[in-house]
Amino acid sequence: MGTWRNPSSYRVHFRQVRELAGLEWVVPRSIRKTVATTIYGADGLDKASKQLGHSEIGVTAKHYVQRLNIGPRGVVGVLDSWFQDAS
């Protein structure tokens, strides 16, 4: 079973792991954004907001969820064909 960690020692360890993995750009907020976007895509904005502990979904929508512009299936297929033919 795990024990509580001192926040400063967690930061040091997290920094070391990022450097070893070549992911220095990853910060705790980027992980929260990834989690929120994944839950949003699978189960909706409300569930993503609850996972992050936000009292209002507007905060989650504005600052944490990356909205993907996928478009209607028929349109995406037409545009993909056009793009491939053009190149």
MDAnalysis code that builds the backbone (N, CA, C; Angstrom):
import MDAnalysis as mda
import numpy as np

u = mda.Universe.empty(261, n_residues=87, atom_resindex=np.repeat(np.arange(87), 3), trajectory=True)
u.add_TopologyAttr("name", ["N", "CA", "C"] * 87)
u.add_TopologyAttr("resid", np.arange(1, 88))
u.add_TopologyAttr("resname", ["MET", "GLY", "THR", "TRP", "ARG", "ASN", "PRO", "SER", "SER", "TYR", "ARG", "VAL", "HIS", "PHE", "ARG", "GLN", "VAL", "ARG", "GLU", "LEU", "ALA", "GLY", "LEU", "GLU", "TRP", "VAL", "VAL", "PRO", "ARG", "SER", "ILE", "ARG", "LYS", "THR", "VAL", "ALA", "THR", "THR", "ILE", "TYR", "GLY", "ALA", "ASP", "GLY", "LEU", "ASP", "LYS", "ALA", "SER", "LYS", "GLN", "LEU", "GLY", "HIS", "SER", "GLU", "ILE", "GLY", "VAL", "THR", "ALA", "LYS", "HIS", "TYR", "VAL", "GLN", "ARG", "LEU", "ASN", "ILE", "GLY", "PRO", "ARG", "GLY", "VAL", "VAL", "GLY", "VAL", "LEU", "ASP", "SER", "TRP", "PHE", "GLN", "ASP", "ALA", "SER"])
u.atoms.positions = np.array([
    [0.834, -1.177, 0.000],
    [0.000, 0.000, 0.000],
    [0.885, 1.249, 0.000],
    [0.460, 2.265, -0.724],
    [1.243, 3.478, -0.825],
    [1.161, 4.344, 0.414],
    [2.059, 5.286, 0.487],
    [2.064, 6.242, 1.593],
    [2.023, 7.640, 1.000],
    [1.751, 8.621, 1.854],
    [1.734, 10.012, 1.411],
    [3.140, 10.426, 1.001],
    [3.213, 11.255, -0.036],
    [4.510, 11.747, -0.496],
    [4.589, 13.248, -0.262],
    [5.770, 13.686, 0.045],
    [6.025, 15.116, 0.181],
    [5.929, 15.732, -1.218],
    [5.136, 16.813, -1.397],
    [4.994, 17.405, -2.736],
    [6.313, 17.799, -3.387],
    [7.271, 18.291, -2.623],
    [8.539, 18.703, -3.243],
    [9.327, 17.484, -3.726],
    [9.292, 16.362, -2.999],
    [10.007, 15.188, -3.489],
    [9.280, 14.583, -4.693],
    [7.955, 14.706, -4.740],
    [7.207, 14.247, -5.912],
    [7.637, 15.040, -7.143],
    [7.748, 16.363, -7.010],
    [8.151, 17.201, -8.142],
    [9.529, 16.815, -8.662],
    [10.466, 16.548, -7.745],
    [11.820, 16.148, -8.143],
    [11.766, 14.832, -8.911],
    [11.041, 13.853, -8.393],
    [10.938, 12.553, -9.046],
    [10.245, 12.681, -10.399],
    [9.176, 13.451, -10.453],
    [8.437, 13.658, -11.695],
    [9.343, 14.304, -12.751],
    [10.139, 15.269, -12.351],
    [11.071, 15.934, -13.267],
    [12.101, 14.941, -13.795],
    [12.620, 14.082, -12.933],
    [13.618, 13.085, -13.351],
    [13.016, 12.111, -14.367],
    [11.808, 11.671, -14.113],
    [11.154, 10.733, -15.025],
    [10.903, 11.389, -16.380],
    [10.453, 12.641, -16.372],
    [10.227, 13.361, -17.644],
    [11.515, 13.480, -18.440],
    [12.606, 13.809, -17.778],
    [13.887, 13.938, -18.466],
    [14.337, 12.609, -19.055],
    [14.203, 11.524, -18.305],
    [14.576, 10.199, -18.814],
    [13.753, 9.810, -20.036],
    [12.484, 10.188, -20.027],
    [11.581, 9.825, -21.127],
    [11.654, 10.820, -22.286],
    [12.375, 11.917, -22.101],
    [12.433, 12.938, -23.149],
    [11.130, 13.708, -23.279],
    [10.415, 13.826, -22.174],
    [9.108, 14.507, -22.177],
    [9.110, 15.694, -21.218],
    [10.118, 16.528, -21.338],
    [10.245, 17.674, -20.425],
    [9.047, 18.618, -20.495],
    [8.346, 18.623, -21.615],
    [7.208, 19.525, -21.798],
    [5.981, 19.082, -21.003],
    [5.953, 17.832, -20.536],
    [4.800, 17.327, -19.797],
    [4.806, 17.909, -18.388],
    [3.691, 18.513, -18.015],
    [3.504, 19.056, -16.672],
    [2.194, 18.487, -16.130],
    [1.967, 18.565, -14.821],
    [0.719, 18.028, -14.282],
    [-0.540, 18.552, -14.992],
    [-0.525, 19.800, -15.395],
    [-1.713, 20.336, -16.065],
    [-1.945, 19.662, -17.412],
    [-0.885, 19.335, -18.137],
    [-1.076, 18.656, -19.423],
    [-1.658, 17.262, -19.214],
    [-1.314, 16.628, -18.110],
    [-1.905, 15.325, -17.801],
    [-3.383, 15.491, -17.476],
    [-3.729, 16.516, -16.700],
    [-5.144, 16.782, -16.382],
    [-5.939, 17.067, -17.654],
    [-5.352, 17.816, -18.575],
    [-6.043, 18.125, -19.833],
    [-6.258, 16.862, -20.663],
    [-5.259, 15.980, -20.676],
    [-5.389, 14.723, -21.414],
    [-6.485, 13.853, -20.813],
    [-6.519, 13.763, -19.496],
    [-7.554, 12.986, -18.815],
    [-8.931, 13.576, -19.114],
    [-9.068, 14.888, -18.997],
    [-10.361, 15.533, -19.251],
    [-10.823, 15.311, -20.684],
    [-9.932, 15.452, -21.640],
    [-10.289, 15.274, -23.046],
    [-10.680, 13.828, -23.328],
    [-9.966, 12.883, -22.730],
    [-10.283, 11.474, -22.932],
    [-11.654, 11.124, -22.361],
    [-11.933, 11.584, -21.149],
    [-13.242, 11.312, -20.542],
    [-14.340, 12.024, -21.313],
    [-14.081, 13.248, -21.737],
    [-15.056, 14.000, -22.530],
    [-15.428, 13.229, -23.801],
    [-14.444, 12.697, -24.490],
    [-14.702, 11.959, -25.719],
    [-15.450, 10.660, -25.487],
    [-15.196, 10.029, -24.359],
    [-15.809, 8.728, -24.082],
    [-17.142, 8.835, -23.360],
    [-17.277, 9.835, -22.490],
    [-18.444, 9.833, -21.606],
    [-19.075, 11.203, -21.368],
    [-18.591, 12.235, -22.032],
    [-19.236, 13.533, -21.937],
    [-18.537, 14.526, -21.025],
    [-18.910, 15.769, -21.212],
    [-18.298, 16.888, -20.503],
    [-18.605, 16.863, -19.013],
    [-19.814, 16.465, -18.645],
    [-20.189, 16.424, -17.243],
    [-19.289, 15.478, -16.456],
    [-19.041, 14.297, -17.001],
    [-18.184, 13.321, -16.313],
    [-16.737, 13.823, -16.239],
    [-16.266, 14.471, -17.299],
    [-14.908, 15.024, -17.287],
    [-14.781, 16.084, -16.208],
    [-15.781, 16.935, -16.105],
    [-15.776, 17.994, -15.104],
    [-15.776, 17.420, -13.694],
    [-16.572, 16.396, -13.468],
    [-16.616, 15.759, -12.148],
    [-15.282, 15.102, -11.811],
    [-14.646, 14.470, -12.787],
    [-13.350, 13.824, -12.545],
    [-12.309, 14.836, -12.081],
    [-12.349, 16.035, -12.656],
    [-11.376, 17.063, -12.278],
    [-11.773, 17.807, -11.014],
    [-12.991, 17.567, -10.538],
    [-13.435, 18.226, -9.315],
    [-13.927, 19.638, -9.517],
    [-14.332, 19.981, -10.728],
    [-14.847, 21.320, -10.993],
    [-16.310, 21.411, -10.602],
    [-16.705, 22.538, -10.029],
    [-18.101, 22.725, -9.650],
    [-18.941, 23.180, -10.842],
    [-18.302, 23.714, -11.867],
    [-19.012, 24.159, -13.073],
    [-18.333, 23.563, -14.305],
    [-19.144, 23.053, -15.237],
    [-18.565, 22.442, -16.434],
    [-17.943, 23.473, -17.368],
    [-18.314, 24.731, -17.206],
    [-17.741, 25.783, -18.044],
    [-16.233, 25.886, -17.903],
    [-15.736, 25.685, -16.695],
    [-14.292, 25.732, -16.454],
    [-13.611, 24.596, -17.212],
    [-14.203, 23.424, -17.137],
    [-13.637, 22.263, -17.835],
    [-13.650, 22.499, -19.334],
    [-14.775, 22.974, -19.844],
    [-14.912, 23.199, -21.285],
    [-13.937, 24.259, -21.789],
    [-13.766, 25.305, -21.022],
    [-12.934, 26.431, -21.482],
    [-11.435, 26.160, -21.355],
    [-11.032, 25.484, -20.277],
    [-9.603, 25.391, -19.986],
    [-8.981, 24.001, -20.092],
    [-9.799, 22.953, -20.096],
    [-9.215, 21.621, -19.999],
    [-9.541, 20.671, -21.138],
    [-10.629, 20.866, -21.833],
    [-11.045, 19.911, -22.863],
    [-10.643, 20.408, -24.239],
    [-9.972, 19.546, -24.986],
    [-9.650, 19.874, -26.368],
    [-10.785, 19.344, -27.237],
    [-11.502, 20.234, -27.837],
    [-12.615, 19.826, -28.692],
    [-12.083, 19.528, -30.087],
    [-12.483, 18.393, -30.588],
    [-12.046, 17.977, -31.909],
    [-13.120, 18.319, -32.923],
    [-12.750, 18.943, -34.009],
    [-13.691, 19.291, -35.065],
    [-13.712, 18.148, -36.070],
    [-14.564, 17.185, -35.802],
    [-14.607, 15.991, -36.643],
    [-15.619, 16.160, -37.767],
    [-16.738, 16.772, -37.486],
    [-17.760, 17.002, -38.498],
    [-18.601, 15.766, -38.766],
    [-19.659, 15.932, -39.528],
    [-20.514, 14.784, -39.868],
    [-19.743, 13.763, -40.693],
    [-20.058, 12.500, -40.513],
    [-19.313, 11.424, -41.181],
    [-19.286, 11.584, -42.701],
    [-20.398, 11.905, -43.308],
    [-20.446, 12.046, -44.761],
    [-19.541, 13.157, -45.270],
    [-19.522, 14.256, -44.558],
    [-18.707, 15.399, -44.966],
    [-17.225, 15.079, -44.815],
    [-16.866, 14.421, -43.725],
    [-15.461, 14.079, -43.504],
    [-14.954, 13.195, -44.638],
    [-15.738, 12.202, -45.052],
    [-15.337, 11.326, -46.150],
    [-15.139, 12.075, -47.448],
    [-16.048, 12.991, -47.758],
    [-15.950, 13.790, -48.986],
    [-14.704, 14.659, -48.949],
    [-14.465, 15.322, -47.810],
    [-13.297, 16.196, -47.714],
    [-11.998, 15.399, -47.743],
    [-11.980, 14.234, -47.101],
    [-10.781, 13.391, -47.149],
    [-10.470, 12.968, -48.587],
    [-11.483, 12.577, -49.340],
    [-11.278, 12.177, -50.750],
    [-10.758, 13.343, -51.566],
    [-11.347, 14.514, -51.358],
    [-10.929, 15.691, -52.101],
    [-9.478, 16.026, -51.785],
    [-9.118, 15.954, -50.500],
    [-7.753, 16.285, -50.086],
    [-6.757, 15.311, -50.711],
    [-7.071, 14.022, -50.704],
    [-6.153, 13.039, -51.257],
    [-6.021, 13.191, -52.770],
    [-7.124, 13.528, -53.467],
    [-7.063, 13.742, -54.904],
    [-6.260, 14.982, -55.267],
    [-6.314, 15.999, -54.403],
    [-5.615, 17.259, -54.663],
    [-4.117, 17.131, -54.473],
    [-3.669, 16.190, -53.672],
    [-2.232, 16.095, -53.397],
    [-1.545, 15.108, -54.275],
])
